[in-house]
Amino acid sequence: MPTTTQLVISGESRPGVLAQVAQVLGEAKVNIKAFSAPEVAGAGKLRLLVADLEGARAALKAAKIKFVEEIALILSLKNKPGALREVADLLTKARINIKCGYCTPSREGKRAIVVLAVSNTAKALTVLRDQSLDEF
């Protein structure tokens, strides 16, 4: 199961933030593959998966948009009720916190692509590798 680096931009939740980031990355010809933008009491964290990590880093730095990077798991689960619960249960039993998660169906719709940032990536990889994700 692969991992990826996602970019995390923290700040005030206000109109235009996503538009600005999308413009900066678009002008740099960096495709946004997935994003999550939850809000908590006026503040938010924009998490992005991009096709060109180096290009995104350079474009955001040039635009003076502060970001950090975090490792995330990329899971391909069956697109069926209960698949995410099974993964979440395994992580819970291993005492691994899910800090952030979002998903999208695959192009053919039979799988769900799930992105999870967790408290202990190495342990999560071990726990999930011990299970066949084809079961989920």
N, C-alpha and C positions, 0 to 999 in steps of 0.2 A: 504494500500500500504506500503510495507516494505521500510525500510532504511537499509543501510549497512555502514560499515566503510571501506574506501579505503585508501591504503597507497600511499603517494606521495613522490617521490624521485626527487629532483631538482638538476640540475647540467649542466655541459657542455655537449653538444651533441657531442659525439665522438664514434668511433668504440669500441665495446666490452662492453658498459655499460649494455645493456639489457642482453647480454650473461652472464655477471658477476652476475647480480641479479637473473637470471633464474638458474644459477648454484648453488648459495647459497641456494635458496629456494628448488631446486630439491634435493640437498644433505640433506636438512632438511625434506624431504618428504612432502613439502607444495605445493599443487596444485595451479597453477595460473588459476583462473576461467575466468578472462577477464583483458585486459590492454589497455591503451591508451598512446601513446608516441609522442605527437606533438613537433615540434621544432620551436623556435622563435629566429632568429638572433644568432644562435650558442648555445643557451641554450635550455634546454628542461625540461619537467616535465613528469616523468613516473608515471602513476597512475595504481594501481593494486588492483584487487579484488582477494582475496585468500580464499581457503577452510578452512584454519587454521590460524586465525589472531594471536593468541598467539604464535604459532610456527614460523610464519613469523617475528613477532616482535623480538623474541629471536634470530633467525638466522641472521637477518639484523644487530641487535646490535652487535652480536658476530663478524660479518664480518666488523664492523665499517662503515656500510653504513647508512648515515643519512637519516631520513625520518620523515614526519609528517603524521598525520591522519586527514581525513576529512569525514564528513557524506555525503552520497550520497543517492539519491532516486533510487529505482529500480522499473521501470514501465514495465508492460506487455501490449503492445499495439497491436492492430490488425496489421498484416503485410500487409498494404495497403497504397496507396498514400494518403497523407493528414493527417494521424494519428498523426505524430509528429508535424505538423503545428498547429493542434488543441490544443495540450498540450502547445506548445510554445506560442500560442496566449493567453491562459489562464494565463500563468505566466507573460507575457508582460503586460496584463491588470492589474495584481496585482502588477506591478512594481518590479518583482522578476527577477534578472539577472541570466542567465544560464552561470556559470563559465566554465563548462566543460561538455561534453556529448559524449557518444559513445554507440554503440548498436551492437547486434547480433541477428539473427533470432533464434527462439526457435527450439528445435529438430524436431518438426513436421512441422515447417515452417509457421504455421498459425498466430503466434504471433511474435512480435519483442521485445526483452528484451532490454530496454533502461536504461542507467545509467546516471543520471544527478547530478552534484554538482551545487548547487544554492546559491544565496546570503542570502536567508532566508528560511531555511529548514522547520521550524515550520509553517510559513505562507504558503509555497508551499504545505505542507501536507494538510492544511485546505482547500486551494483553490481546490486542485485536489480531495480531498475526497468528496467535494460538487458536483462533477461531477462523473458520472459512467464511469470508465475507459473502461468498456465493449463497450461504445459508440465509443471509439477511435480505 
